[in-house]
Amino acid sequence: MVFKMRIYPAIDIRGGKCVRLRQGMFTDMTVYNDDPVQVALGFKEAGAQYIHVVDLDGALAGHGVNAGVISAIAKETGLPVQTGGGIRTIDNIREKLETGVSRVIIGTRAVREPEFVKEAIEVFGAEHIVAGLDGKNGRAAVAGWETESELEIIDLALRLKGYGLKTVVYTDIARDGMLTGPNFEYTKRLVDETGLDIIASGGVGSDVDIDMIAEAGVEGVITGKAIYEGKINLPYILSKYRA
């Protein structure tokens, strides 16, 4: 049985280049390509229907840094793009959407000020707003994953659901970039206990990992490093799980 699920090929941008971090550490970074737009076009050719883009510089700076590159990805591929990193204000969201991005991911401010997500949904609609809940041991982290909060991810997700949120990107920082498999257990709990559309991220290292996370009932899965290092057959997986 093949579960319905969307595959989100990932592009993380730092200094205008396509990179990946290990466990969210900016000091442990690998550059995979100097041209994120060409990477995105390659994903489209492989059959991608949606692209996930993170502005890593923006996550640290607290404002969009690689907006031009992200806009170019959306325009040149013609695919819907969800993006996060440095989204702190309503104007930040508006600027992203006006450049052609389809969904904006609110991370740090969703944790520090959940009411901001409510405001964003009221202004732009739930279809354009995603909460990025990242953490370790079930607790949310902020500011480019540099700081861990005391908030439980499931509790926060339920609060945001009450504000009208529909979609969450959940990343287990300890597994991100490690290719050791997602946090299947916690992801399943998040799906079952919140009823939200959960997009799993962090740790995908094989086609089998993708098959297993699909069984958790997620809306989708984000994969980046496994693509760049040839650990998964992207055209096959995209075809298998085509939404």
Solvent accessible surface area in square Angstrom, and as a share of the most:
residue,aa,sasa,rsa
1,M,202,0.90
2,V,82,0.47
3,F,69,0.29
4,K,169,0.71
5,M,3,0.01
6,R,59,0.22
7,I,5,0.03
8,Y,0,0.00
9,P,0,0.00
10,A,0,0.00
11,I,0,0.00
12,D,13,0.07
13,I,0,0.00
14,R,70,0.26
15,G,63,0.60
16,G,22,0.21
17,K,84,0.36
18,C,0,0.00
19,V,0,0.00
20,R,21,0.08
21,L,9,0.04
22,R,98,0.36
23,Q,72,0.32
24,G,2,0.02
25,M,99,0.44
26,F,28,0.12
27,T,128,0.75
28,D,59,0.31
29,M,71,0.32
30,T,62,0.36
31,V,71,0.41
32,Y,59,0.22
33,N,59,0.30
34,D,101,0.52
35,D,58,0.30
36,P,5,0.03
37,V,18,0.10
38,Q,101,0.45
39,V,18,0.10
40,A,0,0.00
41,L,53,0.26
42,G,36,0.35
43,F,9,0.04
44,K,90,0.38
45,E,154,0.69
46,A,26,0.20
47,G,18,0.17
48,A,5,0.04
49,Q,65,0.29
50,Y,17,0.06
51,I,0,0.00
52,H,12,0.05
53,V,0,0.00
54,V,31,0.18
55,D,0,0.00
56,L,15,0.07
57,D,27,0.14
58,G,0,0.00
59,A,14,0.11
60,L,80,0.40
61,A,54,0.42
62,G,22,0.21
63,H,99,0.44
64,G,28,0.27
65,V,73,0.42
66,N,13,0.07
67,A,41,0.32
68,G,57,0.55
69,V,39,0.23
70,I,1,0.00
71,S,15,0.09
72,A,27,0.21
73,I,0,0.00
74,A,8,0.06
75,K,141,0.60
76,E,100,0.45
77,T,1,0.01
78,G,65,0.62
79,L,27,0.13
80,P,47,0.29
81,V,0,0.00
82,Q,0,0.00
83,T,0,0.00
84,G,5,0.05
85,G,14,0.13
86,G,2,0.02
87,I,3,0.01
88,R,50,0.18
89,T,58,0.34
90,I,30,0.15
91,D,82,0.42
92,N,24,0.12
93,I,0,0.00
94,R,91,0.33
95,E,99,0.44
96,K,12,0.05
97,L,36,0.18
98,E,130,0.58
99,T,38,0.22
100,G,42,0.40
101,V,6,0.03
102,S,33,0.21
103,R,32,0.12
104,V,0,0.00
105,I,14,0.07
106,I,0,0.00
107,G,20,0.20
108,T,12,0.07
109,R,61,0.22
110,A,0,0.00
111,V,5,0.03
112,R,154,0.56
113,E,70,0.32
114,P,8,0.05
115,E,79,0.36
116,F,3,0.01
117,V,0,0.00
118,K,86,0.37
119,E,79,0.35
120,A,0,0.00
121,I,21,0.11
122,E,123,0.55
123,V,73,0.42
124,F,33,0.14
125,G,20,0.19
126,A,20,0.15
127,E,113,0.51
128,H,61,0.27
129,I,0,0.00
130,V,0,0.00
131,A,0,0.00
132,G,6,0.06
133,L,0,0.00
134,D,23,0.12
135,G,1,0.01
136,K,79,0.33
137,N,143,0.73
138,G,6,0.06
139,R,89,0.32
140,A,0,0.00
141,A,8,0.06
142,V,7,0.04
143,A,26,0.20
144,G,13,0.13
145,W,64,0.22
146,E,106,0.47
147,T,67,0.39
148,E,89,0.40
149,S,24,0.15
150,E,135,0.61
151,L,75,0.37
152,E,69,0.31
153,I,0,0.00
154,I,10,0.05
155,D,91,0.47
156,L,6,0.03
157,A,0,0.00
158,L,78,0.39
159,R,112,0.41
160,L,0,0.00
161,K,88,0.37
162,G,67,0.65
163,Y,53,0.20
164,G,27,0.26
165,L,2,0.01
166,K,123,0.52
167,T,11,0.06
168,V,0,0.00
169,V,7,0.04
170,Y,5,0.02
171,T,6,0.04
172,D,7,0.04
173,I,3,0.02
174,A,44,0.34
175,R,80,0.29
176,D,8,0.04
177,G,4,0.03
178,M,49,0.22
179,L,42,0.21
180,T,96,0.56
181,G,1,0.01
182,P,3,0.02
183,N,31,0.16
184,F,58,0.24
185,E,137,0.61
186,Y,22,0.08
187,T,1,0.01
188,K,89,0.38
189,R,106,0.39
190,L,0,0.00
191,V,22,0.13
192,D,87,0.45
193,E,85,0.38
194,T,4,0.02
195,G,60,0.58
196,L,13,0.06
197,D,68,0.35
198,I,1,0.01
199,I,0,0.00
200,A,1,0.01
201,S,15,0.10
202,G,5,0.05
203,G,5,0.05
204,V,9,0.05
205,G,10,0.10
206,S,35,0.22
207,D,38,0.20
208,V,93,0.53
209,D,18,0.09
210,I,0,0.00
211,D,43,0.22
212,M,92,0.41
213,I,0,0.00
214,A,1,0.01
215,E,109,0.49
216,A,7,0.05
217,G,48,0.46
218,V,5,0.03
219,E,44,0.20
220,G,0,0.00
221,V,0,0.00
222,I,6,0.03
223,T,3,0.01
224,G,3,0.03
225,K,22,0.09
226,A,0,0.00
227,I,27,0.14
228,Y,48,0.18
229,E,76,0.34
230,G,62,0.59
231,K,102,0.43
232,I,15,0.08
233,N,81,0.42
234,L,15,0.07
235,P,74,0.46
236,Y,111,0.42
237,I,1,0.00
238,L,8,0.04
239,S,72,0.47
240,K,62,0.26
241,Y,9,0.03
242,R,118,0.43
243,A,57,0.44
